[in-house]
Amino acid sequence: MADARKVAFLTASEGVERVELTEPWAAVEGAGHTAELLSPDGGTVKLFNHLDAAEDKSADGKVADASVDDYDALVLPGGVANPDALRMDSDAVAFVRDFAASGKPVAAICHAAWTLVEADQVRGKRVASWPSLQTDIRNAGGEWVDEEVVVDGNLISSRNPDDIPAFNRALLSALGG
């Protein structure tokens, strides 16, 4: 196994699709890596099963206080409200932009590509997402694709919760294991 890595999961305080956080989180930890949850306010994050509240998870820190240098990869879970709120938070957008520019893996699933669009990180990239984002991705200079998982440079993307197994495999591969 590769050396243990530290992976940041960035979400808003609500509207996070539960399985898009918990299943990649479990895969990261199951591979011997450390997962940390960042959010704009650093408080409680509300997870949902689609539109139904599911559970709460405490953030490990605020994105404004986080440094790209402290992490080996970034995961952006989906849910409709989550990335819609994140793209309105300048600290979150800057963190995503700086992380992508670092060359380290950035993995986004479902609606999370909205945050990548806001951070201008889909230009010239092939990106999978929930189908309703395809116009946003194209307008931002990306190529939307309907594939289970897409790896384009350091960007990993998938369409929806059904793609989580392939998403997790690509993420763990990018972490070296």
C-alpha angles and dihedrals in degrees: 000000000000121000115285113273133202116233126195118213110198122200141152118249093264144013096053116152100239100217092046088062104031100045098049088042090055091047091051093048092041089058090055098259129126122247124201128186118222126186136168094259100027092228133105120333117210114218123203139198094223101302098344120093110246114171145326127247126191117236117234093217151337119280090225089063095045126100125209086222090067095061138059097202142008126221121197111195119201138227118140100257096040101067091033088061094040093055088059092054111086094201092053093047091048091049091051092046093048092045092052091047090053091067092236118132118281115189121192128178133194113329092002089094087079088074090050089051091051090049090050092240102130098065108123092001134116107235133185118203144139104310095245090068095059095097091048091050093048092046088052091055099261131124111239113214132186098224134129093242132356126196113193112168107307093341119101118185139173137182108232147333092291087066095055096105091055091040090053093048091052092047094050091046090054089051088056101255 
